[in-house]
Amino acid sequence: MIKYSLYTLICASLLAMVLCSCQISNPSGQEGVSREPKELETFYPSDITQVDSIEIMSGSDGMKKTQL
């Protein structure tokens, strides 16, 4: 009887681990991020002529692109 209880406990634990790992997560809090083009003033409302460079991070791989 103990053998079957242990087997059931192990199966239930494995099932719970698989189900927990299959959750859809929202990485780095990007909830509601829109892929629509936006005006530059929404990101930098100050004088744009004072900007030396712009860094853009791509969404999927996190690589930075710098424009001088």
Secondary structure, DSSP 8 states (H G I E B T S, - for coil): -HHHHHHHHHHHHHHHHHHHHT----GGG-TT---S---GGGT--S-GGG---EEEE-TTT--EEEE-
